[in-house]
Amino acid sequence: MRIARAVRWLPGLALLIGAPLVLGAYWCAERKVGHRVVQSMDDISVTRNLAYADGDRHSLDVYAPRESGAPRTVMVFFYGGGWDSGSKADFAWVGAALARHGYVAVVPDYRVYPQVLWPKFLEDCAAAVRWVRDHVASYGGDPSALVLMGHSAGAYNAISLAVDGRWLTGVGMDPRRDLRAAIGLSGPYDFLPLDRQRLKIIFGPEHQWPDTQPINHVDGKSPPLLLLTGDRDEYVDPPENDRLAAKVSEKGGAATVIHYPLLNHGATLDAVAAPPNRTAPIMDDITRFIAALGAETPR
């Protein structure tokens, strides 16, 4: 995967300067520091280890506000880990943070290398989304307001399901009909040629690589995309977001890119649970994006 070597941003986007730098983790790794230490969850409802399919790593956790009311927008969050690591338990803090913002959040596990190769982890993610659509109403969620969200490799998974209809079609869904939106944080979407041996194994023979890239499946018919990236990303080249958005726009679809000049790869995810600040107003940007789609979450 290419390494970002320059700080770049889209013309016209606001630059967020003058606030303290928010430091992130190394790529897709979990850190038990600061707000990433999961605190008491007495203020939210948590249901763990719900099976969405048979077999290992096929379960999910649901985080929901305790307050009753109208059905809430559902955020299905896919964690990163380079497609070879990660656990939903390590990202409980993300589910909790999203629930505290008024969403019903779902965090699935999915199989990773060496247990599986591409596209099996995408098929797992699709199966999890199908379970969510069928069952989330029991947890206060609105099955007609599904939003996919992911960080790093998880952003690849979320955006792949949104722009490449094969995976949701395989479980009887249609991204254009069944998804309200998809949100990617620090995601890789156009990262050929592969430059790491493990990635070459995960994504299979070289003739298959173009088929693995989300940008090559854009047809303009996907749900709206929100692509969030830190310009100090040390693992994923920020312009990948711009190229994907340009391709979506060229095909007649809707994609929004927001660059955060002071954030690195892990900091975009850290900001989901961090107190709001001018450097990383990521949850404010997500909330505005979803509200503009007519899916404003009741608070």
C-alpha positions as CSV (number, residue, x, y, z in Angstrom):
1,M,0.0,0.0,0.0
2,R,1.4,3.4,-0.9
3,I,2.7,5.7,1.8
4,A,1.5,9.3,1.9
5,R,4.4,11.5,1.4
6,A,2.8,14.9,1.3
7,V,0.1,16.9,3.0
8,R,-2.7,17.7,0.5
9,W,-6.3,18.7,0.7
10,L,-9.2,19.5,-1.7
11,P,-9.4,23.1,-2.8
12,G,-12.2,24.9,-1.0
13,L,-12.3,22.7,2.0
14,A,-11.8,24.5,5.3
15,L,-8.4,24.1,7.0
16,L,-8.6,23.4,10.6
17,I,-5.6,25.0,12.3
18,G,-4.6,26.5,15.6
19,A,-5.8,23.6,17.8
20,P,-3.7,20.9,19.5
21,L,-2.7,18.1,17.3
22,V,-4.6,14.8,17.9
23,L,-2.2,11.9,17.6
24,G,-3.4,8.5,16.3
25,A,-2.2,5.0,16.6
26,Y,-0.1,2.9,14.3
27,W,-2.2,1.5,11.4
28,C,-5.4,-0.2,12.6
29,A,-3.9,-1.1,16.0
30,E,-5.9,-0.7,19.2
31,R,-4.4,1.4,22.1
32,K,-5.7,1.2,25.6
33,V,-5.0,4.9,26.4
34,G,-7.0,8.0,26.9
35,H,-10.5,7.8,25.6
36,R,-9.8,4.4,24.0
37,V,-10.0,2.8,27.4
38,V,-13.6,1.5,27.5
39,Q,-15.4,3.1,30.4
40,S,-18.5,2.0,32.2
41,M,-21.4,1.4,29.8
42,D,-24.2,1.8,32.3
43,D,-25.6,4.7,30.2
44,I,-26.1,2.5,27.1
45,S,-27.6,-0.9,26.3
46,V,-25.0,-3.5,25.1
47,T,-25.8,-6.9,23.7
48,R,-22.8,-9.0,22.8
49,N,-22.0,-12.1,20.8
50,L,-25.1,-12.3,18.5
51,A,-24.4,-14.8,15.8
52,Y,-25.0,-13.5,12.3
53,A,-23.8,-16.8,10.6
54,D,-22.4,-20.1,11.7
55,G,-18.7,-20.6,12.5
56,D,-15.8,-18.7,14.0
57,R,-15.7,-14.9,14.0
58,H,-19.3,-14.6,12.9
59,S,-20.8,-12.7,15.7
60,L,-21.5,-9.0,16.5
61,D,-22.2,-6.7,19.3
62,V,-25.0,-4.1,19.4
63,Y,-24.7,-0.7,21.3
64,A,-27.8,1.4,21.7
65,P,-29.0,4.4,23.7
66,R,-31.2,3.4,26.6
67,E,-33.8,6.1,25.9
68,S,-36.8,4.9,24.0
69,G,-38.4,6.8,21.1
70,A,-38.5,6.7,17.4
71,P,-36.3,4.1,15.6
72,R,-32.7,5.4,15.3
73,T,-30.2,5.5,12.4
74,V,-28.0,2.4,12.5
75,M,-24.3,2.5,12.1
76,V,-22.6,-0.8,11.2
77,F,-18.9,-0.3,12.0
78,F,-16.1,-2.4,10.5
79,Y,-12.8,-2.2,12.3
80,G,-9.4,-2.2,10.6
81,G,-6.5,-4.4,11.1
82,G,-4.9,-4.9,7.7
83,W,-7.3,-7.8,7.0
84,D,-5.2,-10.0,9.2
85,S,-6.1,-8.9,12.7
86,G,-8.7,-7.2,14.8
87,S,-11.5,-8.0,17.2
88,K,-14.9,-6.4,17.9
89,A,-14.0,-6.5,21.6
90,D,-11.1,-4.1,21.0
91,F,-13.5,-1.6,19.4
92,A,-16.2,-1.6,22.0
93,W,-15.3,2.0,22.6
94,V,-16.3,2.9,19.1
95,G,-19.7,1.2,19.5
96,A,-20.2,3.0,22.8
97,A,-19.2,6.4,21.4
98,L,-21.6,6.0,18.5
99,A,-24.4,5.0,20.8
100,R,-23.7,8.0,23.0
101,H,-24.2,10.2,19.9
102,G,-27.7,8.7,19.5
103,Y,-27.1,5.9,17.0
104,V,-27.7,2.2,17.3
105,A,-24.2,0.9,16.6
106,V,-23.3,-2.6,15.5
107,V,-19.7,-3.9,15.5
108,P,-19.2,-7.3,13.8
109,D,-16.3,-9.6,13.8
110,Y,-15.3,-11.0,10.4
111,R,-12.8,-13.6,9.3
112,V,-9.3,-12.4,8.4
113,Y,-6.0,-13.8,7.0
114,P,-4.7,-16.5,7.3
115,Q,-8.2,-18.0,7.9
116,V,-9.5,-16.5,4.7
117,L,-8.4,-14.4,1.7
118,W,-10.3,-11.8,-0.4
119,P,-13.2,-11.7,-0.9
120,K,-14.3,-13.9,2.0
121,F,-14.0,-11.1,4.5
122,L,-16.3,-9.0,2.3
123,E,-18.8,-11.8,2.2
124,D,-18.7,-12.0,6.0
125,C,-19.3,-8.2,6.2
126,A,-22.3,-8.5,3.8
127,A,-23.8,-11.3,5.9
128,A,-23.5,-9.2,9.0
129,V,-25.3,-6.3,7.3
130,R,-28.1,-8.7,6.3
131,W,-28.5,-9.8,9.9
132,V,-28.6,-6.2,11.0
133,R,-31.3,-5.3,8.5
134,D,-33.4,-8.3,9.6
135,H,-33.0,-7.9,13.4
136,V,-31.9,-4.3,14.3
137,A,-35.5,-3.2,14.9
138,S,-35.5,-5.3,18.1
139,Y,-32.7,-3.1,19.4
140,G,-34.3,0.3,18.6
141,G,-32.8,0.7,15.1
142,D,-34.4,1.7,11.9
143,P,-33.7,-1.0,9.3
144,S,-34.5,1.5,6.5
145,A,-31.7,3.8,7.8
146,L,-28.5,1.6,7.6
147,V,-25.2,3.4,7.4
148,L,-22.0,1.5,6.9
149,M,-18.8,2.9,8.5
150,G,-15.3,1.7,8.8
151,H,-11.7,2.7,9.6
152,S,-8.7,1.7,7.5
153,A,-9.2,-1.9,6.2
154,G,-12.7,-1.6,7.7
155,A,-13.3,1.5,5.6
156,Y,-12.3,-0.6,2.5
157,N,-14.9,-3.2,3.6
158,A,-17.6,-0.6,4.1
159,I,-17.0,1.2,0.9
160,S,-16.6,-2.0,-1.1
161,L,-20.1,-3.1,0.1
162,A,-21.5,0.2,-1.0
163,V,-20.0,0.5,-4.5
164,D,-19.6,-3.1,-5.5
165,G,-23.1,-4.7,-5.6
166,R,-21.8,-8.2,-5.7
167,W,-21.4,-8.6,-1.9
168,L,-24.8,-7.4,-0.7
169,T,-26.6,-8.9,-3.7
170,G,-25.1,-12.2,-2.5
171,V,-27.2,-12.0,0.7
172,G,-30.4,-10.7,-1.0
173,M,-29.8,-7.0,-0.6
174,D,-29.1,-4.0,-2.9
175,P,-26.8,-1.2,-1.7
176,R,-28.8,1.3,-3.7
177,R,-32.0,0.2,-2.0
178,D,-30.9,-0.9,1.4
179,L,-28.2,1.5,2.5
180,R,-28.7,5.1,3.5
181,A,-24.9,5.9,3.2
182,A,-21.4,4.7,3.7
183,I,-18.6,6.4,5.6
184,G,-14.9,5.7,5.3
185,L,-12.2,6.9,7.7
186,S,-8.6,6.7,6.5
187,G,-9.6,4.0,4.0
188,P,-7.6,2.5,1.1
189,Y,-9.7,2.4,-2.1
190,D,-7.2,2.6,-5.0
191,F,-3.9,1.1,-3.8
192,L,-2.3,-0.8,-6.6
193,P,0.3,-2.0,-7.1
194,L,0.4,-4.0,-3.9
195,D,3.8,-3.4,-2.2
196,R,3.6,-5.8,0.8
197,Q,4.0,-9.5,0.5
198,R,1.2,-10.2,2.9
199,L,-1.2,-8.0,0.9
200,K,-0.2,-9.9,-2.2
201,I,-1.2,-13.1,-0.5
202,I,-4.5,-11.7,0.9
203,F,-5.6,-10.2,-2.4
204,G,-4.6,-13.2,-4.5
205,P,-2.9,-13.5,-7.9
206,E,-1.8,-10.3,-9.7
207,H,-4.4,-10.7,-12.5
208,Q,-7.1,-10.4,-9.8
209,W,-5.9,-7.2,-8.2
210,P,-7.9,-4.7,-10.3
211,D,-11.0,-6.6,-9.2
212,T,-10.2,-6.0,-5.6
213,Q,-10.1,-2.2,-5.8
214,P,-13.3,-0.3,-4.9
215,I,-12.6,2.5,-7.3
216,N,-12.9,0.0,-10.2
217,H,-16.5,-0.8,-9.3
218,V,-17.9,2.7,-9.1
219,D,-21.0,3.0,-11.3
220,G,-22.6,6.2,-9.8
221,K,-25.4,4.2,-8.3
222,S,-24.1,3.6,-4.9
223,P,-25.5,5.3,-1.8
224,P,-23.9,8.7,-0.8
225,L,-20.3,8.3,0.4
226,L,-18.5,10.4,3.1
227,L,-14.7,9.9,2.9
228,L,-12.7,11.3,5.8
229,T,-8.9,11.4,5.8
230,G,-6.1,12.9,7.7
231,D,-3.4,14.6,5.6
232,R,-0.7,13.3,7.9
233,D,-1.7,9.7,7.2
234,E,1.4,7.6,7.3
235,Y,-0.1,4.4,5.8
236,V,-2.8,5.3,3.3
237,D,-2.3,8.0,0.6
238,P,-5.0,10.7,1.3
239,P,-5.5,11.4,-2.5
240,E,-7.1,7.9,-2.8
241,N,-10.2,9.6,-1.2
242,D,-10.1,12.3,-3.9
243,R,-9.7,9.8,-6.7
244,L,-12.6,7.7,-5.5
245,A,-14.9,10.8,-5.0
246,A,-14.0,12.1,-8.5
247,K,-14.9,8.7,-10.0
248,V,-18.2,8.7,-8.2
249,S,-19.0,12.2,-9.3
250,E,-18.0,11.4,-12.9
251,K,-20.5,8.6,-12.9
252,G,-23.3,10.8,-11.5
253,G,-23.1,9.7,-7.9
254,A,-22.6,11.6,-4.6
255,A,-19.4,11.6,-2.6
256,T,-18.0,14.1,-0.1
257,V,-14.4,14.2,0.9
258,I,-13.2,16.0,4.1
259,H,-9.4,16.4,4.8
260,Y,-8.1,17.1,8.3
261,P,-4.7,18.6,7.8
262,L,-3.4,17.8,11.3
263,L,-4.6,14.2,11.7
264,N,-2.7,11.0,11.0
265,H,-4.1,7.6,10.2
266,G,-5.2,6.5,13.7
267,A,-6.4,10.0,14.8
268,T,-9.4,9.9,12.5
269,L,-10.8,7.1,14.5
270,D,-9.7,8.4,17.9
271,A,-11.8,11.5,17.1
272,V,-15.0,9.5,17.1
273,A,-14.8,9.3,20.9
274,A,-12.7,12.4,21.6
275,P,-14.3,15.7,22.9
276,P,-15.2,17.9,20.0
277,N,-12.4,20.2,18.8
278,R,-11.5,22.3,15.8
279,T,-8.8,19.9,14.7
280,A,-10.9,16.9,14.5
281,P,-14.7,17.7,14.3
282,I,-15.3,14.2,12.8
283,M,-18.5,13.3,14.7
284,D,-19.9,16.8,13.9
285,D,-19.2,16.2,10.2
286,I,-20.7,12.7,10.3
287,T,-23.8,14.0,12.1
288,R,-24.3,16.8,9.6
289,F,-23.8,14.4,6.7
290,I,-26.4,11.9,7.9
291,A,-28.9,14.7,8.8
292,A,-28.6,16.1,5.3
293,L,-29.7,12.7,4.0
294,G,-32.9,12.9,6.0
295,A,-31.7,10.4,8.5
296,E,-31.3,12.7,11.5
297,T,-31.0,10.7,14.7
298,P,-33.4,11.6,17.5
299,R,-31.5,12.8,20.6
